Amino acid sequence: MSASAPLPPPPDQWDTSYLRLIVFSCQSAMEASKGWWRDVTGYDPATSNERRVQHGREREDAGQFGGVDFTLTVEATRTLWTASVDESGPVFSERDDPPTRIPVLGQFLERQRWFRETLANWLSNFPLPVHRLAFIGHLLQQTDGPRAAYERLSQYLRAVDLDPATSDFFYRINRRRKSAVSEVGINRLTMWRAHKQAKTWVDSESPHKGPSIEFHSASFEFDVNTAPEFKEHIPKDRLPALFDELVDCVVEIAAVGDGYTKS
């Protein structure tokens, strides 16, 4: 069915579960990172926790920023910025109608623009040598049920014979591309599936849990990253453009799916 399926809808149909930038530095970022949350957001984090882990120390700064849960995690030579949504779900009472939508960050094209603009200046001033970047996240389109989810996936996976009556489908592929702004290869790893989420909402007026509600969606997770075998330092002045290139890869995939992406 997939080869003859209708073309995908516009990319603004994708919603965002979370977005993450990972910077792999050549030296530990623990000391240099102490003011980064304030540099990016303009204020101190709501929480800041440091703990000992197997290979040293790890710190996590977190709070609300841009209307989402925003987290900075520093693990020695890995620095992670994550924008996510509170998945616990809202509280409602018996007087309210239960939610009908999956909690999301917002529409992907808008959120990816906000995410890259939020971190562009920080990345351009990153004080340590960097050898790798990664852009990771999860996008979804909510559907009326599992069959509709498979029909939607078939529009993006045109090289896959995907029957709407299928179940337990999971498609994972990496389509590597050479970077246009740096001497690195780019891994474009995507994982596609029909996703089911069961949410239990808590009744605000009683100690009992509310009803469990099932949501269905067509979804794909992505891990678009510079190839790990590249061991040299990425020139500092190219980091923002390289990050833009990683994000643009996902925008392209969100628009045309796996089958039409350029190799």
C-alpha positions as CSV (number, residue, x, y, z in Angstrom):
1,M,0.0,0.0,0.0
2,S,2.7,2.5,0.9
3,A,4.0,3.0,-2.7
4,S,0.6,4.1,-3.8
5,A,-0.4,6.0,-0.6
6,P,-1.3,9.7,-0.8
7,L,1.6,12.1,-0.4
8,P,2.3,13.2,3.3
9,P,0.4,16.1,4.8
10,P,2.4,19.4,5.4
11,P,5.1,19.1,8.0
12,D,3.2,21.5,10.3
13,Q,1.1,18.4,11.2
14,W,3.9,17.0,13.4
15,D,3.7,17.8,17.2
16,T,6.8,17.5,19.4
17,S,7.2,15.3,22.5
18,Y,10.8,16.4,23.3
19,L,13.9,18.0,21.7
20,R,17.5,17.5,22.8
21,L,20.9,18.9,21.7
22,I,24.0,17.0,22.8
23,V,27.4,18.6,22.6
24,F,30.4,16.2,22.9
25,S,33.4,18.2,24.1
26,C,37.0,17.1,24.3
27,Q,37.3,18.2,27.9
28,S,35.0,18.1,30.9
29,A,32.4,20.8,30.9
30,M,31.6,20.6,34.6
31,E,33.4,23.8,35.7
32,A,32.6,25.9,32.6
33,S,28.9,25.0,32.7
34,K,28.0,26.6,36.1
35,G,26.6,29.8,34.6
36,W,25.1,28.3,31.4
37,W,21.5,28.0,32.5
38,R,21.4,31.7,33.4
39,D,23.3,32.6,30.2
40,V,20.6,30.9,28.1
41,T,17.4,31.7,30.1
42,G,18.3,34.9,31.9
43,Y,17.5,33.6,35.3
44,D,18.6,30.8,37.8
45,P,17.2,27.3,37.5
46,A,14.4,26.2,39.7
47,T,16.5,23.2,40.8
48,S,20.1,22.4,40.5
49,N,21.4,19.0,41.6
50,E,24.9,17.5,41.5
51,R,25.7,13.9,42.2
52,R,28.5,11.4,41.9
53,V,28.2,8.9,39.1
54,Q,30.4,6.0,38.0
55,H,32.8,8.1,35.9
56,G,32.8,11.3,37.9
57,R,30.1,13.9,38.7
58,E,26.9,14.9,36.9
59,R,24.9,18.1,37.4
60,E,21.3,18.8,36.3
61,D,19.8,22.3,36.2
62,A,16.1,22.4,35.5
63,G,13.1,24.7,35.4
64,Q,10.4,26.2,33.2
65,F,11.5,28.2,30.1
66,G,9.6,29.1,27.0
67,G,6.5,27.4,28.4
68,V,8.1,24.0,28.6
69,D,10.3,21.9,31.0
70,F,13.9,22.9,30.2
71,T,16.9,20.9,31.5
72,L,20.6,21.3,31.3
73,T,22.5,18.1,32.1
74,V,26.3,18.0,32.2
75,E,28.0,14.6,32.3
76,A,31.8,15.3,32.1
77,T,32.3,15.6,28.3
78,R,28.6,15.5,27.4
79,T,26.4,18.5,27.6
80,L,22.6,18.0,27.0
81,W,19.9,20.6,26.6
82,T,16.4,19.1,26.7
83,A,13.0,20.7,26.1
84,S,10.2,18.3,27.2
85,V,6.6,18.2,28.3
86,D,5.2,17.1,31.7
87,E,3.9,13.7,30.9
88,S,2.0,13.2,34.2
89,G,-1.0,14.8,32.6
90,P,-3.3,17.4,34.0
91,V,-5.5,17.1,37.0
92,F,-9.3,17.1,36.4
93,S,-12.4,16.5,38.4
94,E,-15.6,14.7,37.5
95,R,-17.1,18.0,36.4
96,D,-14.6,18.2,33.6
97,D,-14.4,16.5,30.3
98,P,-11.2,14.2,30.2
99,P,-8.5,15.4,27.9
100,T,-8.7,14.4,24.2
101,R,-5.1,15.3,23.1
102,I,-1.7,13.9,23.9
103,P,0.4,16.4,25.9
104,V,3.0,17.9,23.6
105,L,5.5,20.7,23.5
106,G,3.8,22.2,20.5
107,Q,3.9,22.2,16.7
108,F,7.3,21.0,15.5
109,L,8.1,23.7,13.0
110,E,7.6,26.3,15.6
111,R,9.4,24.5,18.4
112,Q,12.5,23.6,16.3
113,R,12.8,27.2,15.4
114,W,12.5,28.3,19.1
115,F,15.0,25.6,20.2
116,R,17.7,26.5,17.7
117,E,17.3,30.2,18.3
118,T,17.4,29.6,22.1
119,L,20.8,27.8,21.9
120,A,22.5,29.5,18.9
121,N,24.3,32.1,20.9
122,W,25.3,29.7,23.6
123,L,26.7,27.2,21.0
124,S,28.6,29.9,19.2
125,N,30.4,30.8,22.5
126,F,31.0,27.3,23.7
127,P,34.4,27.5,25.4
128,L,35.7,24.0,24.9
129,P,36.8,22.1,21.8
130,V,34.0,20.0,20.3
131,H,34.2,16.8,18.3
132,R,30.6,15.8,17.9
133,L,27.0,17.2,17.9
134,A,23.6,15.3,18.1
135,F,20.0,16.5,17.7
136,I,17.5,14.1,19.1
137,G,13.7,14.1,19.6
138,H,10.3,12.5,19.1
139,L,7.5,13.8,16.8
140,L,4.0,12.5,16.5
141,Q,0.7,13.0,14.7
142,Q,-2.3,12.0,16.8
143,T,-4.8,9.7,15.0
144,D,-8.3,8.3,15.8
145,G,-7.0,4.8,16.2
146,P,-4.3,2.3,15.3
147,R,-5.5,1.8,11.7
148,A,-5.4,5.5,11.0
149,A,-1.8,5.6,12.5
150,Y,-0.7,2.9,10.0
151,E,-2.3,4.7,7.2
152,R,-0.5,7.9,8.1
153,L,2.8,6.1,8.4
154,S,2.4,4.6,5.0
155,Q,2.5,8.1,3.6
156,Y,6.0,8.7,5.0
157,L,7.4,5.1,4.4
158,R,6.7,4.7,0.8
159,A,9.4,2.1,0.3
160,V,7.8,-0.2,2.9
161,D,4.8,-2.4,2.2
162,L,2.8,-1.3,5.2
163,D,-0.7,-2.9,5.5
164,P,-3.1,-0.8,7.8
165,A,-4.0,-4.1,9.4
166,T,-0.5,-4.5,10.6
167,S,0.4,-4.5,14.3
168,D,3.6,-4.2,16.3
169,F,5.4,-2.4,13.5
170,F,8.8,-0.8,14.1
171,Y,11.0,0.6,11.3
172,R,14.5,1.8,12.0
173,I,16.9,3.1,9.4
174,N,20.0,5.3,9.1
175,R,20.6,7.3,5.9
176,R,24.0,8.8,6.2
177,R,24.8,12.1,4.4
178,K,28.0,14.2,4.1
179,S,27.8,17.5,5.9
180,A,27.7,20.6,3.7
181,V,29.4,22.8,6.3
182,S,32.0,20.6,7.9
183,E,34.2,17.6,7.0
184,V,32.0,15.2,8.9
185,G,29.4,12.6,8.0
186,I,25.9,13.0,9.4
187,N,23.9,10.0,10.6
188,R,20.2,10.4,10.0
189,L,18.8,7.7,12.2
190,T,15.0,7.5,12.4
191,M,12.6,5.1,14.1
192,W,9.0,4.9,12.9
193,R,6.1,3.2,14.6
194,A,2.4,3.4,15.4
195,H,2.4,4.5,19.0
196,K,-0.2,3.9,21.7
197,Q,-0.1,5.8,25.0
198,A,-2.3,5.1,28.0
199,K,-2.7,8.0,30.4
200,T,-4.4,7.9,33.8
201,W,-5.6,11.3,35.0
202,V,-5.9,12.0,38.7
203,D,-9.2,13.3,40.0
204,S,-8.5,16.6,41.8
205,E,-11.4,16.1,44.2
206,S,-10.8,12.6,45.4
207,P,-7.9,10.3,46.3
208,H,-8.8,7.9,43.4
209,K,-7.3,7.9,40.0
210,G,-9.4,9.0,37.1
211,P,-10.0,6.9,34.0
212,S,-7.3,5.5,31.8
213,I,-7.4,7.0,28.3
214,E,-5.7,5.6,25.2
215,F,-4.1,7.8,22.6
216,H,-2.9,6.7,19.2
217,S,-0.4,8.3,16.9
218,A,1.9,7.9,14.0
219,S,5.3,8.8,15.3
220,F,9.0,8.9,14.6
221,E,12.0,9.4,16.8
222,F,15.2,10.8,15.4
223,D,18.9,10.8,16.3
224,V,20.6,13.0,13.8
225,N,24.3,13.2,14.7
226,T,27.8,13.8,13.4
227,A,29.6,10.5,12.9
228,P,31.5,9.3,16.0
229,E,34.6,8.2,14.0
230,F,35.4,11.9,13.3
231,K,38.1,12.6,16.0
232,E,39.2,16.1,15.1
233,H,37.8,19.3,16.6
234,I,34.9,20.9,14.8
235,P,35.8,24.5,14.0
236,K,34.1,26.7,16.6
237,D,32.7,29.1,14.0
238,R,31.0,26.2,12.3
239,L,29.1,24.8,15.3
240,P,25.9,26.9,14.9
241,A,25.7,26.2,11.2
242,L,26.3,22.5,11.8
243,F,23.5,22.5,14.4
244,D,21.2,24.2,11.9
245,E,22.1,21.5,9.4
246,L,21.2,18.7,11.8
247,V,17.8,20.4,12.5
248,D,17.2,21.0,8.8
249,C,17.7,17.2,8.2
250,V,14.8,16.5,10.6
251,V,12.6,19.3,9.0
252,E,13.2,17.6,5.6
253,I,12.3,14.1,7.0
254,A,9.2,15.6,8.7
255,A,8.1,17.0,5.3
256,V,8.7,14.0,3.0
257,G,9.3,11.0,5.1
258,D,12.0,8.3,4.7
259,G,11.5,7.3,1.1
260,Y,12.2,10.6,-0.5
261,T,15.1,11.9,1.5
262,K,18.2,12.6,-0.5
263,S,21.1,10.3,0.1
